[in-house]
Amino acid sequence: MAHDQAEHLRKKLKQRYEKKNAYSIAVMSGKGGVGKSNFSLNFALALKQQNQSVLLFDLDIGMGNIDILVGGGSKYTIVDFFERNIPLYEIISIGPEGLAYISGGTGLSSLFHLDEQKFKFFIDELEKVFSEYDFVIFDMGAGITEDSLKFILSVDEIFVIVTPEPTAITDAYAAIKYICINNETIPFSIIVNRTTGAKITNLTFSRLSNTIRQFLKRNAPLLGEIPDDAMITNAVLEQVPFLLYQPKSPGSKAIVKLANHFLRDRLKIKLTDTPSSTQAFVNKFKNIFMKGR
């Protein structure tokens, strides 16, 4: 069944290029181990359950684990695109609930040491993919690299995942500072993960947002919180998204609430945005890449 769904999607992507204008999100963190990929997966599923078409794009090259979290393997990864010129629509896999995703893969040290012909191919493929979805979510690697920054600075919005650990807060601020140095206006939101209650959430968010406001002169809104839920750990061990593993657990309820909050606020922007988000992302990415050549 999953194979049939994937084949059907690939045919659609191959034949229709200008249907939707995907709203792009980069999910990032200052350090590893804060639950970024698990959040990305379950947030994408929560949007999917609200009848949104979503592509989850694993860009944690070398450390990608989206395919592991969904309990299945992928025939192709983003590495196959760059090394074997396999079109993006052919490397899309179909996971739980029909969620489309692209695996990160291993063995690629840098994404964009491309000649002009390969880069044009990549841009053309991105345009095709963006036209088929409401949302494209990039699950970035921990921290920021020269390559990942190109993607981060091109998206419509950035999610920063942070936990109450002091090192997570410090590293999240450092990542946000680096982004703001390169782009003073790109919007970002904070998600507090593995919180043990409202008091801890507020303390974590206040420490980070106050520092951002004081030193970067930016406001960092809190998009939501995900509790430290044992069901999330169990779901990871079983390789099942926690939203599907136990839909009524505190973690699942929190991700649904967060996704609904996001849709209420951001969908209004997405539906009225001009020019289209597709062109905005691709053009920004193209300009950023060409400056760095």
N, C-alpha and C positions, 0 to 999 in steps of 0.2 A: 504493500500500500504506500509506504513512504517513498519507494522508488518511483511509483507511478506519479505521486504528487510532485516529486522533484523533476521528473521528465516533463510534466505538464507546465511547471513553472518555467523551465528552461525554454520551452517552445514559446511561451508568452513573451518572455524577455527578448527572445531573438526576433520576434515579429512586431512588437509594439514598443516604441521608444519614447513616446511623448504623452504619457497619460497622467502622471502625478508629479508633484513637486515635493520630494521628501524633505522633512525637517531633520536636520542632522544634529546629533548629540555626541560629544566625546565624554566618556566616563573615565576618570583618571584618579590617581591617588599619589601622595607624596612618597609613600613607601609600600612595599609588598606586604601581603598577609592581612589586609584590612577587609577582605571580602568583596573586592571590586568586581571580579568576574561573576561571582555568584549574584551580586546585586544586578549587574547588567542583564544576565539571563532572566532572572525572575521579573525584573522591571519590564523587559521586552514581552514576556508572557502576559503580564498584567495588562499591557497596552493591547496585546493581541486579543485578550478576552473582552476588551471594549471595542471590538470590531475594527481595530486599526491594523493595517498591513505593516509589518515590521521586518527589517533585515538587521540581524545582529552580526557585526563584522569584527572578528577577533583580530586585533592588530598587536597583540602581545607576542610578537614574533620570537620564536625560540622558547617561550614559556607559555604559549597559548593553551588554555584548558577548557574552553567552552564545550568541545566535543566530548571530553571526559565527564563534565558536569551533566550533560544530557544523556549519558549512558550509552553512547554509540560512537562509532568511528566515522571518519569522512573519507570518501574516495579521493578527494582532492583537497588541497589547502591553498592559501594565498601564495605559498612558495611555488606551487605548480604554475600559477599565473605568470609570475616573474621569470621563472627559469624555463618553462616549457611553452609559454604563450597560449595557455588554455584560457579561453574567454571566461570572464567573471560569471556569466550565467551558468556555465558548466561546472563551476566549483561550488555553487550554492548547494548546501545540504538542507534537508527538511527534518526538523526535530519534533519534540512533543508539541501537540496542539497545532501542528502544521507550521511551526515557527521556522522561518528561513534564516540560515546562518552560514557564515564563511569561517572556516577554521584557520587558526594562525599558523600552525605547522612549525617545523624546526629546520635548521640548516641554512638560514638566510641571515647574514650578518648585517646587511643594509638593504633597505627597500629601493632606493632611488638612484643607484648608479646606472642610470638608463641612458641609452642614446636617444636621439630625437624621435626616431621611429617608434621605439618601445614606449616612450613617454606619451606620444600621441595616441597609441593604442590603449594605454591605461586611461587616459582622459576620456576617450570615446566610450570605453567600457563603463566607466563611472557614470557617465551621462545616461547610458541605457539602464543601468541598475537603479539610479535615483528616480527614474521616471515611473517605476513600478511600485513604489512604496510610499506610505504616509510618513514613516520614520525610518531613518538609518542610524543605528546606534553603534559607535565605534568603541569597543572595549580596548582601551589603551594599556600599554605596559606600565608598571610602576615607575614613578619618576618621569623625567622628560629627556628624550634624546633629540639629536638634530633632525632625525627622520620623523619621529612622532610629533614634533612641534609643528611641522608642516600641516599635518592633519588637524591638530588641536586648534590652530589659528584660523582654520578654514570653516569650522562648523558654526552652526547657529547658536549653540549653547554648550556650556561645559558643566558637567556634574563632578564635584570633588567629593570623594568618599573619605571619611575620617572616622577614627574610633576614639574613645576617651583616653587612650594612652598618650602621655606627653610627647613621645617621639613621633607619633602619628600626626599630632597637631602641628608640631614644629616642621615636619617634612611637608605637610599639606600647605602650610604658609609659604615655605620656600618655593614650592611648585607654582603656587598662585602668583607669587612675586615675579617669578621668571616669565610667566605668561603676560602679566601686566606690563612688564618692561617692553615686551614685543607687541602688545596690543592693549591700549588703554581702555577700550570700550567693549570688548567681547564680554557677553554676559555669562556669569557662572553662578551655580547654586551649590549649597552644602547639604550633604546627607550624613547624618551621624549614625554609624553602624555599631552593632553590638553594645547598645546602651542598656543599662539596668534600670532605667526609670527617667521620668521627666526632669528630675533634679540634675542627673548626670548629663542628660542631653543638653539642657540649658547651660550648664557649666562649660561643657565642651564647645558648644557653639559660641558662647560669649567670649571665651578665650581666643578662638580663632577669628571671629568676626570683628572683635574690638581691635585686634592687632592689624587686621586688614584695613580697617577704617583709619586707624591712627597713622600707619606708615605708608599705605598705598592710596589713601583717600578714595576708597571704593566701598560700596555696600555689598555685603555678601548675604543674600537671603537664605534662610533655612527651608529647604524643600520638604524635608521629612526626616523620620528616624526609623531605624529597624532595631528591634530589641534583641538582646542576647538570648536566643531561643534554642533550646536543646533540639527541637525538631529540625532546625536548619542544619545542625551538625549531623543528625541522623540521615537527613536527605542527601547530604554530600556523600556520606559513606555508601548509601544505596545508589548513588549516581542518578538521582531523580531531582528535578527542580523542586525546591521546598514549597512553592506555591501549589504544586500538584501533589506532592507527597502528603501534605496535611493542610488542606485549604483553610481550615478554621483555626490553625495555630496562630499565636500572636505575631509571628514573623510574616505569615501569609496575609493576615489582616492588615498589617502595617504596609506591606508593599502595594496592596490594592488601594489603600487609602492614599498613599503617596502618588501612585499612578493617576488616580482620579483627580487629585489636586493639580497635578501637572497638566492634565488634559484640559481642565477648566480654565487654567490661566494661559497656557501656551497655544492651545488649539486656535484661540481667537487670533493670536498673532500670526500663526501659520496660515490661516484661511484668508487673511487680509494682506499678507506680505507681498510687496511688489518691489523689485522683480522677483521671480520665483526663487524659492530656496535652492532648487536644483542649479540654476545658473549662478546663484550667489556662491554656493559651495565650490562648484567646479572652477569658476573664474578666480575665486580667491586662492584656491589650491594651485591653479596654474600659475598665477602671478607670484605666489610665494616660492614655488619651486624654481621658476625661471630666475628669480633674484639670487637664488643660492647656487646657480650653475657657475 
